[in-house]
Amino acid sequence: MRQHTVIDSPYGPLTLVADDGVLCGLYMTDQRHRPPEETFGARDQRPFARAAEELAAYFDGQLREFTLELRLNGTPFQRAVWDQLRRIPYGETRSYGQLADALGHPTASRAVGLANGRNPVGIVVPCHRVIGASGSLTGYGGGLDRKRRLLDFERGTALF
């Protein structure tokens, strides 16, 4: 059974989606690859208390690593990429090529980028921490401005 809620954040409203009470989606407004609203289920805040608490702590600068149980639906390769994303430390970045190397597929940086773009639980699974090989900010489903702001926030250089 799917349920959802919407919470406020410094980056705009975030839609949280749960499947049988387990977080399976976190979507920003106008996010690329955002599923249709009708797939989110009924609106209900109850399954999201812990997620809202951890996100609030993250945005307050008090939490650097999420401990939420997640249900990430994707191909085995996508799930492997998302697992690698969760290993990128707070305030650091990795390139698509570095992630491909870590997965044992050094020529798969483009496939890593595609999987990164399909991450269903942004921020918690920190796809914003992935950059181009040259250090440039490349695509982000939530928009490059949000990506820049999230990275600046984690580096302690954000201007709110």
DSSP file (Angstrom, degrees, kcal/mol; ACC not computed):
  #  RESIDUE AA STRUCTURE BP1 BP2  ACC     N-H-->O    O-->H-N    N-H-->O    O-->H-N    TCO  KAPPA ALPHA  PHI   PSI    X-CA   Y-CA   Z-CA
    1    1 A M              0   0    0      0, 0.0    19,-3.0     0, 0.0    20,-0.5   0.000 360.0 360.0 360.0 128.9    0.0    0.0    0.0
    2    2 A R  E     +A   19   0A   0     17,-0.2    40,-1.0    18,-0.1     2,-0.3  -0.720 360.0 170.9 -97.2 144.0    1.4    3.4   -1.0
    3    3 A Q  E     -Ab  18  42A   0     15,-2.0    15,-2.9    -2,-0.3     2,-0.3  -0.956   7.2-170.5-142.1 159.5    1.1    6.6    0.9
    4    4 A H  E     -Ab  17  43A   0     38,-2.5    40,-2.8    -2,-0.3     2,-0.3  -0.969   9.1-176.1-147.4 164.6    2.6   10.0    0.6
    5    5 A T  E     -A   16   0A   0     11,-1.9    11,-2.6    -2,-0.3     2,-0.4  -0.943  22.0-129.0-149.3 168.5    3.0   13.4    2.3
    6    6 A V  E     -A   15   0A   0     -2,-0.3     2,-0.3     9,-0.2     9,-0.2  -0.992  24.3-175.9-124.7 129.8    4.6   16.7    1.4
    7    7 A I  E     -A   14   0A   0      7,-2.7     7,-3.1    -2,-0.4     2,-0.2  -0.884  25.5-113.7-121.7 156.0    7.0   18.5    3.7
    8    8 A D        +     0   0    0     -2,-0.3    -2,-0.0     5,-0.2     0, 0.0  -0.564  36.8 170.0 -83.7 151.4    8.7   21.8    3.4
    9    9 A S    >   -     0   0    0     -2,-0.2     3,-1.7    50,-0.0    47,-0.0  -0.952  51.4-100.2-149.9 166.9   12.5   22.1    3.0
   10   10 A P  T 3  S+     0   0    0      0, 0.0    -2,-0.0     0, 0.0     0, 0.0   0.634 124.4  53.4 -63.7 -10.8   15.0   24.9    2.2
   11   11 A Y  T 3  S-     0   0    0      1,-0.5   135,-0.1   138,-0.0   139,-0.0   0.139 124.6 -89.5-110.4  16.7   14.9   23.5   -1.4
   12   12 A G  S <  S-     0   0    0     -3,-1.7    -1,-0.5    16,-0.1    -5,-0.1  -0.360  73.5 -22.7 100.5 177.3   11.1   23.6   -1.8
   13   13 A P        -     0   0    0      0, 0.0    16,-0.8     0, 0.0     2,-0.5  -0.304  58.2-153.5 -61.9 141.0    8.4   21.1   -1.1
   14   14 A L  E     -AC   7  28A   0     -7,-3.1    -7,-2.7    14,-0.2     2,-0.6  -0.975   4.1-147.3-117.8 128.3    9.5   17.5   -0.9
   15   15 A T  E     -AC   6  27A   0     12,-3.0    12,-2.6    -2,-0.5     2,-0.4  -0.861  14.2-161.0 -95.4 120.3    7.0   14.7   -1.7
   16   16 A L  E     -AC   5  26A   0    -11,-2.6   -11,-1.9    -2,-0.6     2,-0.4  -0.857   5.4-166.9-101.6 135.3    7.8   11.6    0.4
   17   17 A V  E     -AC   4  25A   0      8,-2.7     7,-3.1    -2,-0.4     8,-1.6  -0.977   1.7-167.9-125.2 135.8    6.3    8.3   -0.8
   18   18 A A  E     -AC   3  23A   0    -15,-2.9   -15,-2.0    -2,-0.4     2,-0.5  -0.941  13.1-154.0-123.1 146.4    6.2    5.0    1.2
   19   19 A D  E >  S-AC   2  22A   0      3,-2.7     3,-1.6    -2,-0.4   -17,-0.2  -0.979  88.9 -18.2-116.6 114.9    5.4    1.5    0.2
   20   20 A D  T 3  S-     0   0    0    -19,-3.0    -1,-0.1    -2,-0.5   -18,-0.1   0.876 131.5 -51.0  51.5  40.9    4.0   -0.5    3.1
   21   21 A G  T 3  S+     0   0    0    -20,-0.5     2,-0.5     1,-0.2    -1,-0.3   0.442 115.4 114.3  83.2   0.6    5.4    2.1    5.5
   22   22 A V  E <  S-C   19   0A   0     -3,-1.6    -3,-2.7    46,-0.0    -1,-0.2  -0.910  74.7-109.5-109.9 129.7    8.9    2.1    4.0
   23   23 A L  E     +Cd  18  70A   0     46,-0.7    48,-2.5    -2,-0.5    -5,-0.3  -0.327  48.2 156.4 -58.6 125.0   10.3    5.2    2.2
   24   24 A C  E     +     0   0A   0     -7,-3.1     2,-0.3     1,-0.3    49,-0.3   0.391  59.6  34.6-129.0  -4.3   10.5    4.5   -1.5
   25   25 A G  E     +C   17   0A   0     -8,-1.6    -8,-2.7    96,-0.1     2,-0.3  -0.982  42.2 175.8-155.7 141.6   10.4    8.0   -3.0
   26   26 A L  E     +Ce  16 121A   0     94,-2.5    96,-1.3    -2,-0.3     2,-0.4  -0.892  24.5 178.9-142.9 111.3   11.5   11.5   -2.3
   27   27 A Y  E     -C   15   0A   0    -12,-2.6   -12,-3.0    -2,-0.3     2,-0.2  -0.924  18.8-144.7-125.0 140.1   10.7   13.9   -5.1
   28   28 A M  E >   -C   14   0A   0     -2,-0.4     3,-1.5   -14,-0.2   -14,-0.2  -0.546  42.4 -82.7 -91.8 162.1   11.3   17.6   -5.6
   29   29 A T  T 3  S+     0   0    0    -16,-0.8    -1,-0.1     1,-0.3   -15,-0.0  -0.429 116.1   7.3 -62.2 137.3    8.9   19.9   -7.4
   30   30 A D  T 3  S+     0   0    0      1,-0.2    -1,-0.3    -2,-0.1     2,-0.2   0.732  91.5 166.9  61.2  25.0    9.5   19.8  -11.2
   31   31 A Q    X   -     0   0    0     -3,-1.5     3,-1.3     1,-0.1   111,-0.2  -0.500  40.2-115.1 -72.8 135.8   11.9   16.9  -10.8
   32   32 A R  T 3  S+     0   0    0    109,-2.4    -4,-0.1     1,-0.3    -1,-0.1  -0.457 101.8  19.4 -64.8 142.6   12.9   15.0  -13.9
   33   33 A H  T 3  S+     0   0    0      1,-0.3    -1,-0.3    -2,-0.1    -2,-0.1   0.688  84.7 157.9  66.3  21.9   11.7   11.4  -13.8
   34   34 A R    <   -     0   0    0     -3,-1.3    -1,-0.3   107,-0.1     3,-0.1  -0.641  42.4-122.6 -73.9 126.1    9.1   12.2  -11.1
   35   35 A P        -     0   0    0      0, 0.0    -1,-0.1     0, 0.0     5,-0.1  -0.226  38.3 -81.3 -65.2 160.5    6.4    9.6  -11.2
   36   36 A P    >   -     0   0    0      0, 0.0     3,-2.2     0, 0.0     4,-0.2  -0.349  38.1-119.8 -62.0 143.1    2.8   10.7  -11.8
   37   37 A E  G >  S+     0   0    0      1,-0.3     3,-2.2     2,-0.2     4,-0.3   0.827 109.3  67.2 -52.5 -37.1    1.0   11.9   -8.7
   38   38 A E  G 3  S+     0   0    0      1,-0.3     3,-0.4     2,-0.2    -1,-0.3   0.649  93.5  60.2 -65.5 -12.4   -1.6    9.2   -8.9
   39   39 A T  G <  S+     0   0    0     -3,-2.2    -1,-0.3     1,-0.2    -2,-0.2   0.519  87.0  77.5 -88.5  -5.1    1.1    6.5   -8.2
   40   40 A F  S <  S-     0   0    0     -3,-2.2   -22,-0.3    -4,-0.2    -1,-0.2   0.623  89.6-141.8 -81.8 -13.4    1.9    8.1   -4.8
   41   41 A G        -     0   0    0     -3,-0.4   -38,-0.3    -4,-0.3    -1,-0.2  -0.247  45.5 -18.7  80.8-173.7   -1.1    6.7   -2.9
   42   42 A A  E    S-b    3   0A   0    -40,-1.0   -38,-2.5     1,-0.1     2,-0.5  -0.250  71.5-106.8 -66.9 152.4   -3.3    8.4   -0.3
   43   43 A R  E     +b    4   0A   0    -40,-0.2     2,-0.3     2,-0.0   -38,-0.2  -0.720  56.2 147.0 -84.0 124.9   -1.9   11.4    1.6
   44   44 A D        -     0   0    0    -40,-2.8     4,-0.1    -2,-0.5   -41,-0.0  -0.910  37.1-158.8-160.9 126.2   -1.1   10.4    5.1
   45   45 A Q  S >  S+     0   0    0     -2,-0.3     3,-2.1     1,-0.2     4,-0.2   0.698  73.3  89.6 -81.7 -19.9    1.7   11.8    7.4
   46   46 A R  G >  S+     0   0    0      1,-0.3     3,-1.0     2,-0.2    -1,-0.2   0.847  84.7  48.1 -53.5 -45.9    1.9    8.8    9.8
   47   47 A P  G 3  S+     0   0    0      0, 0.0    -1,-0.3     0, 0.0     4,-0.2   0.548 108.0  59.6 -74.4   0.5    4.5    6.7    8.0
   48   48 A F  G <>  +     0   0    0     -3,-2.1     4,-3.0     1,-0.1     5,-0.3   0.285  64.9 106.1-113.1  10.9    6.8    9.6    7.6
   49   49 A A  H <> S+     0   0    0     -3,-1.0     4,-2.2     1,-0.2    -1,-0.1   0.936  87.7  41.7 -58.4 -48.8    7.6   10.8   11.1
   50   50 A R  H  > S+     0   0    0      2,-0.2     4,-2.8     1,-0.2     5,-0.2   0.910 115.1  50.5 -67.5 -41.5   11.1    9.4   11.2
   51   51 A A  H  > S+     0   0    0     -4,-0.2     4,-2.6     1,-0.2     5,-0.2   0.927 112.2  47.4 -61.7 -44.4   11.9   10.6    7.6
   52   52 A A  H  X S+     0   0    0     -4,-3.0     4,-2.4     1,-0.2    -1,-0.2   0.893 112.5  50.6 -63.2 -39.4   10.7   14.1    8.4
   53   53 A E  H  X S+     0   0    0     -4,-2.2     4,-2.1    -5,-0.3    -2,-0.2   0.927 112.8  44.5 -64.3 -46.6   12.7   14.1   11.6
   54   54 A E  H  X S+     0   0    0     -4,-2.8     4,-2.5     2,-0.2    -2,-0.2   0.900 113.5  50.4 -67.5 -40.1   15.9   13.0    9.8
   55   55 A L  H  X S+     0   0    0     -4,-2.6     4,-2.8    -5,-0.2     5,-0.2   0.917 110.1  50.3 -64.1 -41.8   15.4   15.4    7.0
   56   56 A A  H  X S+     0   0    0     -4,-2.4     4,-1.5     1,-0.2    -2,-0.2   0.916 111.4  48.5 -60.9 -42.7   14.8   18.3    9.4
   57   57 A A  H  <>S+     0   0    0     -4,-2.1     5,-2.8     2,-0.2     6,-1.0   0.893 111.4  50.7 -64.3 -40.0   18.0   17.3   11.3
   58   58 A Y  H ><5S+     0   0    0     -4,-2.5     3,-1.8     4,-0.2    -2,-0.2   0.954 111.2  47.1 -60.7 -50.9   19.9   17.2    7.9
   59   59 A F  H 3<5S+     0   0    0     -4,-2.8    -1,-0.2     1,-0.3    -2,-0.2   0.745 109.2  55.2 -66.5 -22.8   18.7   20.6    6.9
   60   60 A D  T 3<5S-     0   0    0     -4,-1.5    -1,-0.3    -5,-0.2    -2,-0.2   0.455 118.1-114.2 -84.7  -1.8   19.6   22.0   10.3
   61   61 A G  T < 5S+     0   0    0     -3,-1.8    -3,-0.2    -4,-0.2    -2,-0.1   0.621  90.9 108.4  79.9  13.4   23.2   20.7    9.8
   62   62 A Q      < +     0   0    0     -5,-2.8     2,-0.4    -6,-0.2    -4,-0.2   0.590  68.4  56.1 -97.7 -13.4   22.8   18.1   12.6
   63   63 A L        +     0   0    0     -6,-1.0    -2,-0.2    -5,-0.1    -1,-0.1  -0.980  45.3 168.0-126.8 129.8   22.7   14.9   10.5
   64   64 A R  S    S+     0   0    0     -2,-0.4     2,-0.4     1,-0.3    26,-0.2   0.552  72.2  40.2-113.5 -14.6   25.3   13.8    8.0
   65   65 A E  S    S-     0   0    0     24,-0.1    -1,-0.3    25,-0.0     2,-0.2  -0.969  75.5-136.5-141.9 122.4   24.2   10.2    7.3
   66   66 A F        -     0   0    0     -2,-0.4   -15,-0.0    58,-0.3   -11,-0.0  -0.489  12.6-171.4 -77.3 145.1   20.6    9.0    7.0
   67   67 A T        +     0   0    0     -2,-0.2    -1,-0.1     2,-0.1     3,-0.1   0.222  38.2 135.4-117.9  11.2   19.6    5.8    8.7
   68   68 A L        -     0   0    0      1,-0.1     2,-0.3   -18,-0.1   -46,-0.0  -0.279  60.6-115.0 -63.9 142.4   16.2    5.4    7.2
   69   69 A E        -     0   0    0      2,-0.0   -46,-0.7     1,-0.0     2,-0.3  -0.637  40.9-163.9 -71.9 135.4   15.0    2.0    5.9
   70   70 A L  B     -d   23   0A   0     -2,-0.3     2,-0.5   -48,-0.1   -46,-0.2  -0.917  25.3-155.2-125.3 150.1   14.5    2.4    2.2
   71   71 A R        -     0   0    0    -48,-2.5     2,-0.8    -2,-0.3    -2,-0.0  -0.889  21.5-172.4-120.9  97.0   12.8    0.3   -0.5
   72   72 A L        -     0   0    0     -2,-0.5     2,-0.7     2,-0.0   -48,-0.1  -0.816   6.3-159.9 -98.3 110.0   14.6    1.2   -3.7
   73   73 A N        +     0   0    0     -2,-0.8     2,-0.3   -49,-0.3    -2,-0.0  -0.799  41.9  99.2 -93.9 118.1   12.9   -0.3   -6.7
   74   74 A G  S    S-     0   0    0     -2,-0.7    -2,-0.0    45,-0.0    45,-0.0  -0.964  73.5 -58.0-174.1-178.5   15.1   -0.6   -9.8
   75   75 A T     >  -     0   0    0     -2,-0.3     4,-2.7     1,-0.1     5,-0.2  -0.279  56.3-103.9 -69.8 163.7   17.3   -2.9  -11.8
   76   76 A P  H  > S+     0   0    0      0, 0.0     4,-1.9     0, 0.0     5,-0.1   0.894 124.3  50.3 -56.6 -39.0   20.2   -4.7  -10.1
   77   77 A F  H  > S+     0   0    0      2,-0.2     4,-2.3     1,-0.2     5,-0.2   0.935 110.0  49.3 -66.0 -45.2   22.6   -2.2  -11.7
   78   78 A Q  H  > S+     0   0    0      1,-0.2     4,-2.8     2,-0.2     5,-0.2   0.933 111.0  49.7 -58.2 -46.1   20.6    0.8  -10.6
   79   79 A R  H  X S+     0   0    0     -4,-2.7     4,-2.0     1,-0.2    -1,-0.2   0.865 109.2  52.5 -63.5 -34.8   20.5   -0.5   -7.0
   80   80 A A  H  X S+     0   0    0     -4,-1.9     4,-1.8    -5,-0.2    -1,-0.2   0.906 110.8  47.4 -65.9 -40.7   24.2   -1.1   -7.1
   81   81 A V  H  X S+     0   0    0     -4,-2.3     4,-2.1     2,-0.2    -2,-0.2   0.939 111.5  50.2 -63.9 -46.2   24.8    2.5   -8.2
   82   82 A W  H  X S+     0   0    0     -4,-2.8     4,-1.6     1,-0.2    -2,-0.2   0.850 108.0  54.0 -63.0 -33.7   22.4    3.8   -5.5
   83   83 A D  H  < S+     0   0    0     -4,-2.0     4,-0.5    -5,-0.2    -1,-0.2   0.904 108.2  49.7 -64.9 -40.4   24.3    1.8   -3.0
   84   84 A Q  H >< S+     0   0    0     -4,-1.8     3,-1.1     1,-0.2     4,-0.4   0.870 105.5  57.7 -65.2 -36.2   27.5    3.4   -4.1
   85   85 A L  H >< S+     0   0    0     -4,-2.1     3,-1.6     1,-0.3    -1,-0.2   0.903 100.8  56.4 -59.9 -40.4   25.9    6.9   -3.8
   86   86 A R  T 3< S+     0   0    0     -4,-1.6    -1,-0.3     1,-0.3    -2,-0.2   0.661 100.9  60.1 -67.2 -14.4   25.1    6.2   -0.2
   87   87 A R  T <  S+     0   0    0     -3,-1.1    -1,-0.3    -4,-0.5    -2,-0.2   0.521  76.8 103.5 -90.4  -7.2   28.8    5.6    0.4
   88   88 A I  S <  S-     0   0    0     -3,-1.6     3,-0.1    -4,-0.4     6,-0.1  -0.668  78.9-121.3 -76.7 119.2   29.9    9.1   -0.7
   89   89 A P    >   -     0   0    0      0, 0.0     3,-2.1     0, 0.0    -2,-0.1  -0.224  33.0 -86.6 -63.7 150.0   30.6   11.0    2.5
   90   90 A Y  T 3  S+     0   0    0      1,-0.3     3,-0.1   -26,-0.2   -26,-0.1  -0.259 115.3  17.5 -50.3 132.8   28.8   14.1    3.4
   91   91 A G  T 3  S+     0   0    0      1,-0.3    -1,-0.3    -3,-0.1     2,-0.2   0.440 108.4  99.5  81.2  -0.8   30.4   17.2    1.9
   92   92 A E    <   -     0   0    0     -3,-2.1     2,-0.3    -4,-0.1    -1,-0.3  -0.720  55.5-150.5-114.0 166.2   32.4   15.2   -0.7
   93   93 A T        -     0   0    0     -2,-0.2     2,-0.3    -3,-0.1    37,-0.2  -0.903   4.8-162.9-131.4 162.0   31.8   14.4   -4.4
   94   94 A R  E     -f  130   0B   0     35,-2.1    37,-2.4    -2,-0.3     2,-0.2  -0.972  21.6-121.4-138.0 152.9   32.6   11.6   -6.8
   95   95 A S  E  >  -f  131   0B   0     -2,-0.3     4,-2.1    35,-0.2    37,-0.2  -0.523  28.0-111.6 -88.8 162.9   32.6   11.6  -10.6
   96   96 A Y  H  > S+     0   0    0     35,-1.1     4,-2.4     1,-0.2     5,-0.1   0.891 120.7  53.6 -58.4 -39.2   30.5    9.2  -12.6
   97   97 A G  H  > S+     0   0    0      2,-0.2     4,-2.5     1,-0.2    -1,-0.2   0.887 105.2  52.4 -64.3 -39.9   33.8    7.5  -13.7
   98   98 A Q  H  > S+     0   0    0      2,-0.2     4,-2.3     1,-0.2    -1,-0.2   0.895 110.6  48.3 -63.3 -39.6   34.9    7.0  -10.1
   99   99 A L  H  X S+     0   0    0     -4,-2.1     4,-1.6     2,-0.2    -2,-0.2   0.912 110.0  51.7 -66.4 -41.1   31.5    5.3   -9.3
  100  100 A A  H  <>S+     0   0    0     -4,-2.4     5,-2.7     1,-0.2     4,-0.4   0.920 110.7  48.8 -60.8 -43.1   31.8    3.1  -12.4
  101  101 A D  H ><5S+     0   0    0     -4,-2.5     3,-1.6     1,-0.2    -2,-0.2   0.923 108.4  53.3 -60.2 -45.0   35.3    2.1  -11.2
  102  102 A A  H 3<5S+     0   0    0     -4,-2.3    -1,-0.2     1,-0.3    -2,-0.2   0.800 108.0  51.6 -62.1 -28.6   34.0    1.3   -7.7
  103  103 A L  T 3<5S-     0   0    0     -4,-1.6    -1,-0.3    -3,-0.2    -2,-0.2   0.530 118.5-112.5 -83.9  -6.6   31.3   -0.9   -9.3
  104  104 A G  T < 5S+     0   0    0     -3,-1.6    -3,-0.2    -4,-0.4    -2,-0.1   0.685  93.1 103.5  81.6  18.3   34.0   -2.8  -11.3
  105  105 A H    > < +     0   0    0     -5,-2.7     3,-2.5    -6,-0.2    -4,-0.1  -0.625  42.9 174.6-129.4  71.2   32.7   -1.4  -14.6
  106  106 A P  T 3  S+     0   0    0      0, 0.0     3,-0.3     0, 0.0    -5,-0.2   0.675  78.7  50.1 -60.3 -18.9   35.2    1.3  -15.5
  107  107 A T  T 3  S+     0   0    0      1,-0.2     3,-0.4    -7,-0.2     4,-0.2   0.308  90.0  84.7 -98.0   9.6   33.7    2.0  -18.9
  108  108 A A    <>  +     0   0    0     -3,-2.5     4,-2.6     1,-0.2     5,-0.2   0.039  44.3 120.4-102.1  26.8   30.1    2.3  -17.6
  109  109 A S  H  > S+     0   0    0     -3,-0.3     4,-2.1     1,-0.2    -1,-0.2   0.870  77.7  51.1 -61.7 -35.0   30.2    6.0  -16.5
  110  110 A R  H  > S+     0   0    0     -3,-0.4     4,-2.1     2,-0.2    -1,-0.2   0.921 111.1  47.6 -66.5 -42.4   27.3    6.8  -18.9
  111  111 A A  H  > S+     0   0    0      1,-0.2     4,-2.4     2,-0.2    -2,-0.2   0.875 110.1  53.4 -64.9 -37.1   25.2    3.9  -17.5
  112  112 A V  H  X S+     0   0    0     -4,-2.6     4,-2.8     2,-0.2    -1,-0.2   0.914 107.7  51.5 -61.7 -42.5   26.1    5.2  -14.0
  113  113 A G  H  X S+     0   0    0     -4,-2.1     4,-2.1     2,-0.2    -2,-0.2   0.899 109.5  49.0 -61.5 -41.7   24.8    8.6  -15.0
  114  114 A L  H  X S+     0   0    0     -4,-2.1     4,-0.8     2,-0.2    -1,-0.2   0.919 113.7  45.8 -64.7 -43.1   21.5    7.2  -16.2
  115  115 A A  H >< S+     0   0    0     -4,-2.4     3,-0.8     1,-0.2    -2,-0.2   0.903 110.4  54.4 -65.3 -40.6   21.1    5.2  -13.0
  116  116 A N  H >< S+     0   0    0     -4,-2.8     3,-1.5     1,-0.2    -1,-0.2   0.905 105.6  53.4 -57.8 -43.1   22.0    8.2  -10.9
  117  117 A G  H 3< S+     0   0    0     -4,-2.1    -1,-0.2     1,-0.3    -2,-0.2   0.702 106.1  53.7 -66.6 -20.2   19.3   10.2  -12.7
  118  118 A R  T << S+     0   0    0     -4,-0.8    -1,-0.3    -3,-0.8    -2,-0.2   0.304  73.1 137.8 -97.4   8.0   16.7    7.6  -11.9
  119  119 A N    <   -     0   0    0     -3,-1.5     3,-0.3    -4,-0.2    -3,-0.1  -0.360  40.2-160.2 -54.6 120.5   17.4    7.7   -8.1
  120  120 A P  S    S+     0   0    0      0, 0.0   -94,-2.5     0, 0.0     2,-0.3   0.577  79.5  51.5 -84.8  -7.5   14.0    7.6   -6.5
  121  121 A V  B  > S-e   26   0A   0    -96,-0.3     4,-2.6     4,-0.1   -94,-0.1  -0.577  77.4-169.1-131.4  70.1   15.0    8.9   -3.1
  122  122 A G  T  4  +     0   0    0    -96,-1.3     2,-2.8    -3,-0.3   -97,-0.0  -0.070  68.6  15.5 -56.0 161.5   17.0   12.1   -3.7
  123  123 A I  T  4 S+     0   0    0      2,-0.4    -1,-0.2     1,-0.2    -2,-0.0  -0.345 124.2  58.2  67.9 -57.7   18.9   13.8   -0.9
  124  124 A V  T  4 S+     0   0    0     -2,-2.8   -58,-0.3     1,-0.3    -1,-0.2   0.929 114.4  38.4 -64.1 -44.6   18.7   10.6    1.3
  125  125 A V  S  < S-     0   0    0     -4,-2.6     2,-2.4    -6,-0.0    -2,-0.4  -0.914 105.2-137.7-101.0 100.7   20.5    8.7   -1.5
  126  126 A P    >   +     0   0    0      0, 0.0     3,-1.7     0, 0.0    -4,-0.1  -0.305  46.7 153.0 -77.3  70.8   22.8   11.6   -2.3
  127  127 A C  G >   +     0   0    0     -2,-2.4     3,-1.4     1,-0.3    -5,-0.1   0.696  67.1  74.9 -66.6 -17.3   22.9   11.7   -6.1
  128  128 A H  G 3  S+     0   0    0      1,-0.3    -1,-0.3    -3,-0.2    23,-0.1   0.663  83.0  69.1 -67.5 -14.1   23.7   15.5   -5.8
  129  129 A R  G <  S+     0   0    0     -3,-1.7   -35,-2.1   -36,-0.1     2,-0.5   0.360  78.8  96.4 -86.4   6.1   27.2   14.5   -4.8
  130  130 A V  E <   +f   94   0B   0     -3,-1.4     8,-0.4   -37,-0.2     2,-0.2  -0.857  51.7 172.1-102.7 129.8   28.0   13.2   -8.3
  131  131 A I  E     -f   95   0B   0    -37,-2.4   -35,-1.1    -2,-0.5     6,-0.2  -0.749  35.9 -82.5-128.0 171.7   29.9   15.5  -10.6
  132  132 A G    >   -     0   0    0      4,-3.0     3,-2.0    -2,-0.2    -1,-0.1  -0.270  45.8-103.0 -71.9 164.2   31.5   15.4  -14.0
  133  133 A A  T 3  S+     0   0    0      1,-0.3    -1,-0.1     2,-0.1   -38,-0.1   0.798 123.2  53.6 -59.1 -30.5   35.1   14.2  -14.5
  134  134 A S  T 3  S-     0   0    0      2,-0.1    -1,-0.3     1,-0.0     3,-0.1   0.471 124.0-103.1 -83.7  -1.4   36.3   17.8  -14.8
  135  135 A G  S <  S+     0   0    0     -3,-2.0    -2,-0.1     1,-0.3     2,-0.1   0.445  77.4 140.4  92.1   1.2   34.7   18.7  -11.6
  136  136 A S        -     0   0    0      1,-0.1    -4,-3.0    -5,-0.1     2,-0.6  -0.421  61.0-108.0 -78.0 152.8   31.8   20.5  -13.3
  137  137 A L        -     0   0    0     -6,-0.2     2,-0.2    -2,-0.1    -6,-0.1  -0.701  45.6-177.6 -78.0 123.1   28.2   20.2  -12.1
  138  138 A T        -     0   0    0     -2,-0.6    -8,-0.1    -8,-0.4     0, 0.0  -0.582  39.1 -28.4-114.8-179.1   26.4   18.0  -14.5
  139  139 A G        -     0   0    0     -2,-0.2     2,-0.3     1,-0.1    -1,-0.3   0.280  52.6-179.9 -33.9 144.6   22.7   17.0  -14.7
  140  140 A Y    >   -     0   0    0     -3,-0.1     3,-2.5     1,-0.1  -108,-0.1  -0.939  30.5-136.4-150.6 127.8   20.6   16.7  -11.6
  141  141 A G  T 3  S+     0   0    0     -2,-0.3  -109,-2.4     1,-0.3  -107,-0.1   0.768 108.1  49.9 -56.6 -28.1   16.9   15.7  -11.6
  142  142 A G  T 3  S-     0   0    0   -111,-0.2     4,-0.3     1,-0.2    -1,-0.3   0.409 126.6 -90.4 -90.5   1.4   16.1   18.5   -9.2
  143  143 A G    <>  -     0   0    0     -3,-2.5     4,-2.1     2,-0.1    -1,-0.2   0.131  31.2 -94.6  99.5 144.2   17.9   21.1  -11.3
  144  144 A L  H  > S+     0   0    0      1,-0.2     4,-2.8     2,-0.2     5,-0.2   0.826 121.2  59.2 -63.8 -32.4   21.5   22.3  -11.3
  145  145 A D  H  > S+     0   0    0      2,-0.2     4,-2.4     1,-0.2    -1,-0.2   0.937 108.2  44.9 -62.1 -44.6   20.6   25.3   -9.0
  146  146 A R  H  > S+     0   0    0     -4,-0.3     4,-2.8     2,-0.2     5,-0.2   0.903 112.3  52.6 -64.4 -39.8   19.4   22.9   -6.3
  147  147 A K  H  X S+     0   0    0     -4,-2.1     4,-2.6     2,-0.2     5,-0.2   0.943 110.8  46.7 -60.4 -47.5   22.4   20.6   -6.8
  148  148 A R  H  X S+     0   0    0     -4,-2.8     4,-2.7     1,-0.2    -1,-0.2   0.922 113.4  49.0 -60.3 -45.0   24.8   23.6   -6.3
  149  149 A R  H  X S+     0   0    0     -4,-2.4     4,-2.5    -5,-0.2    -1,-0.2   0.893 111.2  49.3 -64.9 -40.0   22.9   24.7   -3.2
  150  150 A L  H  X S+     0   0    0     -4,-2.8     4,-2.4     2,-0.2    -2,-0.2   0.926 113.3  46.6 -64.3 -44.3   22.9   21.2   -1.7
  151  151 A L  H  X S+     0   0    0     -4,-2.6     4,-1.9    -5,-0.2    -2,-0.2   0.920 113.4  48.7 -64.6 -42.7   26.7   20.9   -2.3
  152  152 A D  H  X>S+     0   0    0     -4,-2.7     5,-2.9    -5,-0.2     6,-0.8   0.912 110.6  52.1 -61.9 -41.9   27.4   24.4   -0.9
  153  153 A F  H ><5S+     0   0    0     -4,-2.5     3,-1.0     4,-0.2    -2,-0.2   0.933 110.8  46.4 -58.9 -47.4   25.2   23.6    2.1
  154  154 A E  H 3<5S+     0   0    0     -4,-2.4    -1,-0.2     1,-0.3    -2,-0.2   0.806 112.3  50.7 -69.0 -28.1   27.2   20.4    2.8
  155  155 A R  H 3<5S-     0   0    0     -4,-1.9    -1,-0.3    -5,-0.2    -2,-0.2   0.520 115.7-116.2 -84.7  -4.8   30.5   22.2    2.3
  156  156 A G  T <<5S+     0   0    0     -3,-1.0    -3,-0.2    -4,-0.6    -2,-0.1   0.700  90.2 105.9  79.0  19.0   29.4   24.9    4.7
  157  157 A T      < +     0   0    0     -5,-2.9    -4,-0.2    -6,-0.2    -5,-0.1   0.229  42.7 129.0-113.7  13.1   29.5   27.6    2.1
  158  158 A A        -     0   0    0     -6,-0.8     2,-0.6    -5,-0.2    -9,-0.1  -0.391  47.5-149.0 -71.6 145.0   25.7   28.0    1.6
  159  159 A L              0   0    0      1,-0.1    -1,-0.1    -2,-0.1    -6,-0.1  -0.906 360.0 360.0-114.2 100.5   24.2   31.5    1.8
  160  160 A F              0   0    0     -2,-0.6    -1,-0.1     0, 0.0    -2,-0.0   0.427 360.0 360.0 -96.3 360.0   20.7   31.3    3.1
